[in-house]
């Protein structure tokens, strides 16, 4: 029974890896999706920083009260 469970988990893991690496949908691979996600996260963080800086410049020291600094 234990060997069966282990073999099933290994087979499932291999199949999931195979699908992620080899399935292409509309010319987009899994690695491309991951890469895009990372790029979006980076862009979002940069936009937040930029917005915070603009807000700080606009309202000055009051920003510290709302931002918790």
VOTIBA-333188 format. One record per atom (N, C-alpha, C): residue in three letters; residue number from 1; atom name; x, y, z. Coordinates in Angstrom, 1 decimal. Layout:
<nodes>
{node "ALA" NUM "CA" {X Y Z}};
...
</nodes>
This chain:
<nodes>
{node "UNK" 1 "N" {0.8 -1.2 0.0}};
{node "UNK" 1 "CA" {0.0 0.0 0.0}};
{node "UNK" 1 "C" {0.9 1.3 0.0}};
{node "UNK" 2 "N" {1.9 1.3 0.8}};
{node "UNK" 2 "CA" {2.8 2.5 0.9}};
{node "UNK" 2 "C" {3.5 2.7 -0.5}};
{node "UNK" 3 "N" {4.0 1.6 -1.0}};
{node "UNK" 3 "CA" {4.7 1.6 -2.3}};
{node "UNK" 3 "C" {3.7 2.2 -3.4}};
{node "UNK" 4 "N" {2.5 1.7 -3.4}};
{node "UNK" 4 "CA" {1.5 2.2 -4.3}};
{node "UNK" 4 "C" {1.3 3.7 -4.2}};
{node "UNK" 5 "N" {1.1 4.2 -3.0}};
{node "UNK" 5 "CA" {1.0 5.6 -2.8}};
{node "UNK" 5 "C" {2.2 6.4 -3.3}};
{node "UNK" 6 "N" {3.3 5.9 -3.0}};
{node "UNK" 6 "CA" {4.6 6.6 -3.4}};
{node "UNK" 6 "C" {4.7 6.6 -4.9}};
{node "UNK" 7 "N" {4.4 5.5 -5.6}};
{node "UNK" 7 "CA" {4.4 5.4 -7.0}};
{node "UNK" 7 "C" {3.4 6.3 -7.7}};
{node "UNK" 8 "N" {2.2 6.4 -7.1}};
{node "UNK" 8 "CA" {1.2 7.3 -7.6}};
{node "UNK" 8 "C" {1.6 8.8 -7.5}};
{node "UNK" 9 "N" {2.2 9.1 -6.4}};
{node "UNK" 9 "CA" {2.6 10.5 -6.2}};
{node "UNK" 9 "C" {3.7 10.9 -7.1}};
{node "UNK" 10 "N" {4.7 9.9 -7.4}};
{node "UNK" 10 "CA" {5.8 10.2 -8.3}};
{node "UNK" 10 "C" {5.2 10.3 -9.7}};
{node "UNK" 11 "N" {4.3 9.5 -10.1}};
{node "UNK" 11 "CA" {3.7 9.5 -11.4}};
{node "UNK" 11 "C" {3.0 10.8 -11.6}};
{node "UNK" 12 "N" {2.2 11.2 -10.6}};
{node "UNK" 12 "CA" {1.5 12.5 -10.7}};
{node "UNK" 12 "C" {2.4 13.7 -10.9}};
{node "UNK" 13 "N" {3.5 13.7 -10.1}};
{node "UNK" 13 "CA" {4.5 14.7 -10.1}};
{node "UNK" 13 "C" {5.1 14.8 -11.5}};
{node "UNK" 14 "N" {5.5 13.7 -12.0}};
{node "UNK" 14 "CA" {6.1 13.6 -13.4}};
{node "UNK" 14 "C" {5.2 14.2 -14.4}};
{node "UNK" 15 "N" {3.9 13.7 -14.4}};
{node "UNK" 15 "CA" {2.9 14.1 -15.4}};
{node "UNK" 15 "C" {2.7 15.6 -15.3}};
{node "UNK" 16 "N" {2.5 16.2 -14.1}};
{node "UNK" 16 "CA" {2.3 17.6 -14.0}};
{node "UNK" 16 "C" {3.5 18.4 -14.5}};
{node "UNK" 17 "N" {4.7 18.0 -14.2}};
{node "UNK" 17 "CA" {5.9 18.6 -14.7}};
{node "UNK" 17 "C" {5.9 18.5 -16.3}};
{node "UNK" 18 "N" {5.6 17.4 -16.8}};
{node "UNK" 18 "CA" {5.6 17.2 -18.2}};
{node "UNK" 18 "C" {4.6 18.1 -18.9}};
{node "UNK" 19 "N" {3.4 18.2 -18.3}};
{node "UNK" 19 "CA" {2.4 19.1 -18.9}};
{node "UNK" 19 "C" {2.8 20.5 -18.9}};
{node "UNK" 20 "N" {3.3 21.0 -17.7}};
{node "UNK" 20 "CA" {3.8 22.4 -17.6}};
{node "UNK" 20 "C" {4.9 22.7 -18.6}};
{node "UNK" 21 "N" {5.8 21.8 -18.8}};
{node "UNK" 21 "CA" {6.9 22.1 -19.7}};
{node "UNK" 21 "C" {6.6 21.9 -21.2}};
{node "UNK" 22 "N" {5.5 21.2 -21.5}};
{node "UNK" 22 "CA" {5.3 20.8 -22.9}};
{node "UNK" 22 "C" {4.0 21.3 -23.5}};
{node "UNK" 23 "N" {3.1 21.8 -22.7}};
{node "UNK" 23 "CA" {1.8 22.3 -23.3}};
{node "UNK" 23 "C" {1.9 23.7 -23.6}};
{node "UNK" 24 "N" {1.6 24.0 -24.8}};
{node "UNK" 24 "CA" {1.6 25.4 -25.3}};
{node "UNK" 24 "C" {0.2 25.8 -25.8}};
{node "UNK" 25 "N" {-0.3 26.9 -25.2}};
{node "UNK" 25 "CA" {-1.7 27.4 -25.5}};
{node "UNK" 25 "C" {-1.5 28.7 -26.1}};
{node "UNK" 26 "N" {-2.0 28.8 -27.3}};
{node "UNK" 26 "CA" {-1.9 30.1 -28.1}};
{node "UNK" 26 "C" {-0.5 30.6 -28.1}};
{node "UNK" 27 "N" {0.5 29.8 -28.3}};
{node "UNK" 27 "CA" {1.9 30.2 -28.4}};
{node "UNK" 27 "C" {2.5 30.6 -27.0}};
{node "UNK" 28 "N" {1.8 30.3 -25.9}};
{node "UNK" 28 "CA" {2.3 30.7 -24.6}};
{node "UNK" 28 "C" {2.6 29.5 -23.8}};
{node "UNK" 29 "N" {3.8 29.4 -23.3}};
{node "UNK" 29 "CA" {4.2 28.2 -22.4}};
{node "UNK" 29 "C" {4.1 28.6 -21.0}};
{node "UNK" 30 "N" {4.1 27.6 -20.1}};
{node "UNK" 30 "CA" {4.0 27.8 -18.7}};
{node "UNK" 30 "C" {5.1 28.8 -18.2}};
{node "UNK" 31 "N" {6.3 28.6 -18.7}};
{node "UNK" 31 "CA" {7.4 29.4 -18.2}};
{node "UNK" 31 "C" {7.2 30.9 -18.6}};
{node "UNK" 32 "N" {6.6 31.1 -19.8}};
{node "UNK" 32 "CA" {6.2 32.4 -20.2}};
{node "UNK" 32 "C" {5.2 33.1 -19.3}};
{node "UNK" 33 "N" {4.2 32.3 -18.8}};
{node "UNK" 33 "CA" {3.2 32.8 -17.9}};
{node "UNK" 33 "C" {3.9 33.2 -16.6}};
{node "UNK" 34 "N" {4.8 32.4 -16.1}};
{node "UNK" 34 "CA" {5.5 32.7 -14.8}};
{node "UNK" 34 "C" {6.3 34.0 -15.0}};
{node "UNK" 35 "N" {7.0 34.1 -16.1}};
{node "UNK" 35 "CA" {7.8 35.3 -16.4}};
{node "UNK" 35 "C" {6.9 36.5 -16.4}};
{node "UNK" 36 "N" {5.8 36.4 -17.1}};
{node "UNK" 36 "CA" {4.9 37.6 -17.2}};
{node "UNK" 36 "C" {4.4 38.0 -15.8}};
{node "UNK" 37 "N" {4.1 37.0 -15.0}};
{node "UNK" 37 "CA" {3.6 37.2 -13.6}};
{node "UNK" 37 "C" {4.6 38.0 -12.8}};
{node "UNK" 38 "N" {5.9 37.6 -12.9}};
{node "UNK" 38 "CA" {7.0 38.3 -12.2}};
{node "UNK" 38 "C" {7.1 39.7 -12.7}};
{node "UNK" 39 "N" {7.0 39.9 -14.0}};
{node "UNK" 39 "CA" {7.1 41.2 -14.6}};
{node "UNK" 39 "C" {5.9 42.1 -14.1}};
{node "UNK" 40 "N" {4.7 41.6 -14.0}};
{node "UNK" 40 "CA" {3.6 42.4 -13.5}};
{node "UNK" 40 "C" {3.8 42.7 -12.1}};
{node "UNK" 41 "N" {4.3 41.8 -11.3}};
{node "UNK" 41 "CA" {4.5 42.1 -9.8}};
{node "UNK" 41 "C" {5.5 43.2 -9.7}};
{node "UNK" 42 "N" {6.6 43.2 -10.5}};
{node "UNK" 42 "CA" {7.6 44.2 -10.4}};
{node "UNK" 42 "C" {7.0 45.6 -10.9}};
{node "UNK" 43 "N" {6.3 45.6 -11.9}};
{node "UNK" 43 "CA" {5.7 46.8 -12.4}};
{node "UNK" 43 "C" {4.7 47.4 -11.4}};
{node "UNK" 44 "N" {3.9 46.5 -10.7}};
{node "UNK" 44 "CA" {3.0 46.9 -9.7}};
{node "UNK" 44 "C" {3.7 47.6 -8.5}};
{node "UNK" 45 "N" {4.8 46.9 -8.1}};
{node "UNK" 45 "CA" {5.5 47.5 -6.9}};
{node "UNK" 45 "C" {6.1 48.8 -7.3}};
{node "UNK" 46 "N" {6.6 48.9 -8.5}};
{node "UNK" 46 "CA" {7.2 50.2 -8.9}};
{node "UNK" 46 "C" {6.1 51.3 -9.0}};
{node "UNK" 47 "N" {4.9 50.9 -9.5}};
{node "UNK" 47 "CA" {3.8 51.9 -9.6}};
{node "UNK" 47 "C" {3.4 52.4 -8.2}};
{node "UNK" 48 "N" {3.4 51.4 -7.2}};
{node "UNK" 48 "CA" {3.0 51.8 -5.9}};
{node "UNK" 48 "C" {4.0 52.8 -5.3}};
{node "UNK" 49 "N" {5.3 52.5 -5.4}};
{node "UNK" 49 "CA" {6.3 53.4 -4.9}};
{node "UNK" 49 "C" {6.2 54.7 -5.6}};
{node "UNK" 50 "N" {6.0 54.8 -6.8}};
{node "UNK" 50 "CA" {5.9 56.0 -7.6}};
{node "UNK" 50 "C" {4.7 56.8 -7.0}};
{node "UNK" 51 "N" {3.5 56.2 -6.8}};
{node "UNK" 51 "CA" {2.3 56.8 -6.3}};
{node "UNK" 51 "C" {2.6 57.3 -4.9}};
{node "UNK" 52 "N" {3.3 56.6 -4.1}};
{node "UNK" 52 "CA" {3.5 57.0 -2.7}};
{node "UNK" 52 "C" {4.4 58.3 -2.7}};
{node "UNK" 53 "N" {5.4 58.3 -3.6}};
{node "UNK" 53 "CA" {6.3 59.4 -3.7}};
{node "UNK" 53 "C" {5.6 60.7 -4.2}};
{node "UNK" 54 "N" {4.7 60.5 -5.1}};
{node "UNK" 54 "CA" {3.9 61.6 -5.6}};
{node "UNK" 54 "C" {3.0 62.1 -4.6}};
{node "UNK" 55 "N" {2.3 61.2 -3.8}};
{node "UNK" 55 "CA" {1.4 61.6 -2.8}};
{node "UNK" 55 "C" {2.2 62.4 -1.7}};
{node "UNK" 56 "N" {3.4 61.9 -1.3}};
{node "UNK" 56 "CA" {4.2 62.5 -0.3}};
{node "UNK" 56 "C" {4.5 63.9 -0.7}};
{node "UNK" 57 "N" {4.9 64.1 -2.0}};
{node "UNK" 57 "CA" {5.3 65.4 -2.5}};
{node "UNK" 57 "C" {4.1 66.4 -2.5}};
{node "UNK" 58 "N" {2.9 65.8 -2.7}};
{node "UNK" 58 "CA" {1.7 66.6 -2.8}};
{node "UNK" 58 "C" {1.2 67.1 -1.4}};
{node "UNK" 59 "N" {1.2 66.1 -0.5}};
{node "UNK" 59 "CA" {0.6 66.5 0.8}};
{node "UNK" 59 "C" {1.6 66.6 2.0}};
{node "UNK" 60 "N" {2.9 66.3 1.7}};
{node "UNK" 60 "CA" {3.9 66.5 2.6}};
{node "UNK" 60 "C" {3.9 65.7 3.9}};
{node "UNK" 61 "N" {4.0 66.3 5.0}};
{node "UNK" 61 "CA" {4.1 65.6 6.3}};
{node "UNK" 61 "C" {2.8 64.9 6.7}};
{node "UNK" 62 "N" {1.7 65.3 6.2}};
{node "UNK" 62 "CA" {0.4 64.6 6.5}};
{node "UNK" 62 "C" {0.5 63.2 5.9}};
{node "UNK" 63 "N" {1.2 63.0 4.9}};
{node "UNK" 63 "CA" {1.3 61.6 4.3}};
{node "UNK" 63 "C" {1.9 60.6 5.4}};
{node "UNK" 64 "N" {2.8 61.1 6.2}};
{node "UNK" 64 "CA" {3.4 60.2 7.2}};
{node "UNK" 64 "C" {2.3 59.7 8.2}};
{node "UNK" 65 "N" {1.3 60.5 8.5}};
{node "UNK" 65 "CA" {0.3 60.1 9.4}};
{node "UNK" 65 "C" {-0.5 58.9 8.8}};
{node "UNK" 66 "N" {-0.9 59.0 7.5}};
{node "UNK" 66 "CA" {-1.7 58.0 6.9}};
{node "UNK" 66 "C" {-0.8 56.8 6.5}};
{node "UNK" 67 "N" {0.4 57.0 6.2}};
{node "UNK" 67 "CA" {1.3 55.9 5.8}};
{node "UNK" 67 "C" {1.9 55.1 7.0}};
{node "UNK" 68 "N" {1.8 55.7 8.2}};
{node "UNK" 68 "CA" {2.3 55.0 9.4}};
{node "UNK" 68 "C" {3.7 55.2 9.6}};
{node "UNK" 69 "N" {4.3 56.2 9.2}};
{node "UNK" 69 "CA" {5.7 56.5 9.4}};
{node "UNK" 69 "C" {5.9 57.4 10.6}};
</nodes>
